[in-house]
């Protein structure tokens, strides 16, 4: 059997539908972190999935993975949701390996279902909303083949938001769209296409489709007044911004490794000073209490986390507690405005 999973991972199918040359790299959020933090950023979702599987199997939540009160509450919500919506007529299978085969029994792709229950697939998402239809359609199609049915309901559980997207997946639609992506990826004449998912592709620095976005652009003319033309320019600019960021990061890493880059050199600067012990700093500063306190800053989010841990309550509840207790001293800054792409244009979420 041949195995296409490295290229055709179910989670990459939404990106491959827009560009058959896509290859997953680090995402924008992870790239902004230090190397040791990238690992923890990527692994946290996997750790939360392990706890979810542990609890769903009937084992206690107490394990080696430390969870905040908010994370515990979110995982318990997902477990309870599965138990309520799973059917007793079918076995509840946790971490079930699923495989999609072609007509010659070659492996097209494979993956692991968080929880499958006959014609039902439960998938836990611990992050933000994104376009998961094709990934879920692939899992649904694999489960259809496994149990011999033409319809599977996929429950995409967004634990952070206590929200579920119910996706009825039919064999006809799933086969049509999934196999169209497979055909485009395996096409020897495929060409890259610039799109919003370029920020997640490891080839964005050298991709000809991205670089081509600059061809014929009057870079001195940034005052475009035609809405349609401005929309296209803005979308292209955001793709190119990711290209610029990757180039900067790659160049810095090479320079740190000892590569000399003409017209550039490494320049270091001291890290910012920070107070490690506020109480001791007050004792040593010699300032009156009112004057010292006026110089201090207390992050509201950090205070909410501290209250959640101290009182063993979800962070959402801790936020309400802080709003009530500190109502006399809390105020909001002036609102900010940013230009955000519409979801159906940037990352369509099909529900």
C-alpha positions as CSV (number, residue, x, y, z in Angstrom):
1,X,0.0,0.0,0.0
2,X,1.1,3.6,-0.7
3,X,0.6,6.1,2.0
4,X,-0.2,9.8,1.1
5,X,-0.8,11.0,4.6
6,X,2.3,13.4,4.9
7,X,0.8,15.5,2.0
8,X,-2.9,14.8,2.4
9,X,-3.3,15.0,6.2
10,X,-7.1,15.6,6.8
11,X,-6.3,18.9,8.7
12,X,-4.5,20.2,5.6
13,X,-7.4,19.6,3.1
14,X,-9.0,23.1,3.5
15,X,-5.6,24.6,2.6
16,X,-5.0,22.2,-0.2
17,X,-8.4,23.0,-1.7
18,X,-7.3,26.6,-2.3
19,X,-3.7,25.7,-3.2
20,X,-2.6,22.1,-4.2
21,X,1.0,22.9,-3.4
22,X,0.4,23.8,0.2
23,X,2.8,22.3,2.8
24,X,2.1,23.0,6.4
25,X,4.7,25.0,8.4
26,X,4.5,26.9,11.6
27,X,1.5,29.2,11.9
28,X,1.7,32.9,12.5
29,X,1.1,32.8,16.2
30,X,3.8,30.2,16.8
31,X,6.3,32.0,14.7
32,X,6.0,35.0,17.0
33,X,7.2,32.9,19.9
34,X,10.6,31.9,21.1
35,X,11.7,28.3,20.0
36,X,11.0,26.7,23.4
37,X,7.6,28.4,23.5
38,X,6.7,27.2,20.0
39,X,6.8,23.6,21.3
40,X,4.5,24.3,24.2
41,X,2.2,26.3,21.9
42,X,1.8,23.4,19.5
43,X,1.7,20.7,22.2
44,X,-1.0,22.3,24.4
45,X,-3.8,21.2,22.2
46,X,-2.5,17.7,22.1
47,X,-2.2,17.7,25.9
48,X,-5.8,18.8,26.3
49,X,-6.9,16.1,23.9
50,X,-5.1,13.5,26.0
51,X,-7.0,14.7,29.1
52,X,-10.2,14.7,27.1
53,X,-9.7,11.1,26.1
54,X,-8.6,10.2,29.7
55,X,-11.8,11.6,31.2
56,X,-14.1,10.3,28.4
57,X,-12.8,6.8,29.1
58,X,-14.0,7.2,32.7
59,X,-10.7,8.0,34.4
60,X,-10.3,10.9,36.8
61,X,-9.1,14.2,35.4
62,X,-6.2,14.3,37.9
63,X,-3.2,13.4,35.8
64,X,0.4,14.6,35.2
65,X,-0.8,17.4,32.8
66,X,-1.5,20.5,34.8
67,X,-4.8,22.2,33.9
68,X,-6.1,25.6,34.8
69,X,-9.6,25.7,36.3
70,X,-10.8,27.1,33.0
71,X,-9.3,24.3,31.0
72,X,-10.7,21.7,33.4
73,X,-14.2,23.2,33.0
74,X,-13.8,23.3,29.2
75,X,-12.7,19.6,29.0
76,X,-15.5,18.5,31.3
77,X,-18.0,20.4,29.1
78,X,-16.8,18.5,26.0
79,X,-16.9,15.1,27.8
80,X,-20.4,15.8,29.1
81,X,-21.5,16.8,25.6
82,X,-20.3,13.6,24.1
83,X,-22.0,11.5,26.8
84,X,-25.3,13.3,26.2
85,X,-25.3,13.0,22.4
86,X,-23.7,9.5,22.0
87,X,-26.1,6.7,21.3
88,X,-26.1,3.6,23.6
89,X,-26.9,1.5,20.6
90,X,-23.4,1.9,19.1
91,X,-20.0,1.6,20.9
92,X,-18.3,4.8,21.9
93,X,-14.8,4.4,20.5
94,X,-12.1,6.8,21.7
95,X,-9.0,7.7,19.6
96,X,-10.2,5.4,16.8
97,X,-7.8,5.1,13.8
98,X,-9.5,5.8,10.5
99,X,-8.3,5.1,7.0
100,X,-9.5,6.3,3.6
101,X,-8.7,4.0,0.6
102,X,-8.9,4.5,-3.1
103,X,-10.4,2.0,-5.5
104,X,-7.2,0.0,-5.6
105,X,-7.0,-0.1,-1.8
106,X,-4.1,2.3,-1.6
107,X,-4.2,4.6,1.4
108,X,-5.2,8.1,0.5
109,X,-5.1,9.5,4.0
110,X,-5.6,8.4,7.6
111,X,-6.3,10.0,10.9
112,X,-7.6,9.5,14.4
113,X,-11.2,10.3,15.4
114,X,-11.4,11.8,18.9
115,X,-14.5,9.8,19.6
116,X,-16.7,7.9,17.1
117,X,-20.1,6.4,17.9
118,X,-21.6,4.6,14.9
119,X,-22.8,7.3,12.4
120,X,-21.5,10.0,14.8
121,X,-18.1,11.6,15.0
122,X,-17.1,13.9,17.8
123,X,-14.1,16.2,17.3
124,X,-12.6,18.4,20.0
125,X,-11.3,21.8,19.0
126,X,-9.5,23.7,21.8
127,X,-8.6,26.8,19.8
128,X,-10.4,29.4,17.6
129,X,-13.0,28.9,14.9
130,X,-11.6,27.9,11.5
131,X,-12.8,26.2,8.4
132,X,-13.0,22.5,9.3
133,X,-15.6,21.2,6.9
134,X,-13.2,19.3,4.6
135,X,-11.2,17.8,7.5
136,X,-14.5,16.7,9.1
137,X,-15.8,15.4,5.8
138,X,-12.7,13.2,5.5
139,X,-13.2,11.8,9.0
140,X,-16.9,11.3,8.1
141,X,-16.1,9.5,4.9
142,X,-13.6,7.2,6.6
143,X,-16.2,6.3,9.3
144,X,-18.9,5.7,6.5
145,X,-16.5,3.3,4.8
146,X,-15.8,1.6,8.2
147,X,-19.4,1.0,9.3
148,X,-21.1,0.9,5.8
149,X,-23.4,4.0,5.8
150,X,-23.9,7.0,3.5
151,X,-24.4,9.7,6.2
152,X,-22.5,10.6,9.3
153,X,-23.1,13.5,11.7
154,X,-19.9,15.2,12.8
155,X,-20.0,17.3,16.0
156,X,-17.2,19.8,16.1
157,X,-16.9,20.8,19.7
158,X,-15.3,24.2,20.3
159,X,-14.6,23.9,24.0
160,X,-13.3,27.4,24.5
161,X,-16.7,28.8,23.4
162,X,-19.0,26.0,24.6
163,X,-20.3,25.8,21.1
164,X,-20.8,22.9,18.7
165,X,-21.0,23.0,14.9
166,X,-23.1,20.0,13.7
167,X,-22.1,19.0,10.2
168,X,-24.2,16.4,8.4
169,X,-21.8,14.7,6.0
170,X,-23.1,12.8,3.1
171,X,-21.1,10.3,1.1
172,X,-21.9,12.0,-2.2
173,X,-20.8,15.5,-1.2
174,X,-17.8,14.3,0.8
175,X,-16.5,12.1,-1.9
176,X,-16.9,14.8,-4.6
177,X,-15.0,17.5,-2.6
178,X,-12.4,15.3,-0.9
179,X,-11.5,13.5,-4.1
180,X,-11.3,16.7,-6.1
181,X,-8.7,18.0,-3.6
182,X,-6.8,14.6,-3.9
183,X,-6.8,14.9,-7.7
184,X,-5.5,18.4,-7.6
185,X,-2.7,17.5,-5.2
186,X,-1.6,14.5,-7.2
187,X,-1.7,16.4,-10.5
188,X,1.9,16.6,-11.8
189,X,1.1,19.9,-13.5
190,X,-0.3,21.6,-10.4
191,X,0.5,25.2,-9.7
192,X,0.5,27.2,-6.5
193,X,-2.2,29.8,-5.8
194,X,-1.7,32.6,-3.4
195,X,-4.5,32.7,-0.7
196,X,-5.0,33.6,2.9
197,X,-3.7,30.2,4.1
198,X,-0.2,31.1,2.7
199,X,0.7,32.2,6.3
200,X,0.6,28.6,7.3
201,X,2.7,27.2,4.4
202,X,6.3,26.5,4.9
203,X,7.1,27.4,1.2
204,X,5.7,31.0,1.4
205,X,9.2,32.5,1.2
206,X,10.0,31.0,-2.2
207,X,6.4,30.5,-3.6
208,X,6.2,32.0,-7.1
209,X,2.5,32.7,-6.7
210,X,3.3,34.9,-3.6
211,X,6.2,36.7,-5.2
212,X,4.1,37.2,-8.4
213,X,1.7,39.4,-6.3
214,X,4.2,42.2,-6.6
215,X,4.4,42.1,-10.4
216,X,2.9,45.2,-12.0
217,X,2.1,46.8,-8.7
218,X,2.8,50.5,-8.4
219,X,4.2,50.4,-4.8
220,X,4.2,54.2,-4.7
221,X,0.4,54.3,-5.1
222,X,-1.1,53.3,-1.8
223,X,-4.1,55.5,-2.1
224,X,-6.5,53.2,-4.0
225,X,-10.1,54.5,-3.9
226,X,-11.9,51.8,-5.9
227,X,-13.4,49.4,-3.2
228,X,-12.9,46.2,-5.3
229,X,-9.4,47.1,-6.3
230,X,-8.5,48.1,-2.7
231,X,-10.0,44.8,-1.3
232,X,-7.7,42.8,-3.7
233,X,-4.7,44.9,-2.8
234,X,-5.4,44.5,0.9
235,X,-5.7,40.7,0.7
236,X,-2.5,40.5,-1.3
237,X,-0.7,42.9,1.1
238,X,-1.6,40.6,4.0
239,X,-0.2,37.6,2.2
240,X,3.0,39.5,1.3
241,X,3.3,40.6,5.0
242,X,3.6,37.0,6.0
243,X,6.3,36.6,3.3
244,X,8.2,39.6,4.7
245,X,8.0,38.2,8.2
246,X,9.3,34.8,7.2
247,X,12.2,36.4,5.2
248,X,13.1,38.5,8.3
249,X,13.0,35.5,10.6
250,X,15.0,33.2,8.3
251,X,17.6,35.9,7.7
252,X,18.0,36.5,11.4
253,X,18.4,32.7,12.1
254,X,21.1,32.4,9.4
255,X,22.9,35.5,10.8
256,X,22.8,34.0,14.3
257,X,24.3,30.8,12.8
258,X,27.2,32.8,11.4
259,X,26.2,33.5,7.9
260,X,27.2,37.0,6.7
261,X,24.4,38.8,5.0
262,X,25.6,41.8,2.9
263,X,24.5,45.2,4.2
264,X,23.1,43.7,7.4
265,X,24.6,42.9,10.8
266,X,23.3,41.5,14.1
267,X,22.7,44.1,16.7
268,X,21.8,43.1,20.2
269,X,20.3,45.3,22.9
270,X,19.8,44.7,26.6
271,X,16.6,43.2,27.8
272,X,14.1,45.5,29.5
273,X,14.4,45.7,33.3
274,X,11.6,44.3,35.3
275,X,10.7,44.2,39.0
276,X,10.8,40.6,40.3
277,X,9.6,41.4,43.9
278,X,7.1,44.4,44.1
279,X,6.9,44.2,47.9
280,X,10.7,44.4,48.3
281,X,10.9,47.1,45.6
282,X,8.5,49.2,47.7
283,X,10.6,48.8,50.8
284,X,13.8,49.8,49.0
285,X,12.4,52.7,46.8
286,X,11.7,55.0,49.7
287,X,8.5,56.4,48.2
288,X,5.2,57.1,50.1
289,X,2.7,54.3,49.6
290,X,0.3,56.4,47.5
291,X,3.0,57.5,45.2
292,X,4.4,54.0,44.7
293,X,1.0,52.4,44.1
294,X,0.3,55.1,41.4
295,X,3.3,53.8,39.5
296,X,2.2,50.2,39.5
297,X,0.1,48.4,36.9
298,X,-2.1,45.4,37.4
299,X,-3.1,43.3,34.4
300,X,-6.8,42.6,34.7
301,X,-6.4,39.3,32.9
302,X,-3.7,38.1,35.2
303,X,-5.9,39.0,38.2
304,X,-8.7,37.0,36.7
305,X,-6.4,34.0,36.3
306,X,-5.3,34.3,39.9
307,X,-8.9,34.5,41.2
308,X,-9.9,31.5,39.1
309,X,-7.0,29.4,40.6
310,X,-7.5,30.7,44.2
311,X,-11.3,30.1,44.2
312,X,-11.2,27.1,41.8
313,X,-13.7,28.6,39.4
314,X,-13.8,28.9,35.6
315,X,-12.1,32.0,34.2
316,X,-15.5,33.2,32.8
317,X,-16.8,33.2,36.3
318,X,-13.7,34.9,37.6
319,X,-14.2,37.7,35.1
320,X,-17.6,38.3,36.5
321,X,-16.3,38.3,40.1
322,X,-13.6,40.8,39.2
323,X,-16.1,43.1,37.4
324,X,-18.3,43.0,40.6
325,X,-15.6,43.4,43.2
326,X,-13.6,46.1,41.4
327,X,-16.5,47.9,39.8
328,X,-15.6,51.2,41.6
329,X,-12.0,51.2,40.1
330,X,-12.4,49.5,36.7
331,X,-12.8,51.4,33.5
332,X,-12.5,50.6,29.8
333,X,-10.1,52.4,27.5
334,X,-11.4,54.0,24.3
335,X,-12.4,51.3,21.8
336,X,-10.0,50.5,18.9
337,X,-10.9,49.7,15.3
338,X,-9.3,47.3,13.0
339,X,-10.0,46.1,9.5
340,X,-11.0,42.4,9.7
341,X,-11.7,40.1,6.7
342,X,-15.2,38.6,6.5
343,X,-15.1,35.0,7.6
344,X,-16.6,33.6,4.4
345,X,-13.8,35.3,2.4
346,X,-10.9,34.5,4.7
347,X,-11.7,31.2,6.2
348,X,-15.2,29.9,5.5
349,X,-16.7,27.9,8.4
350,X,-19.4,25.7,7.0
351,X,-22.1,24.8,9.5
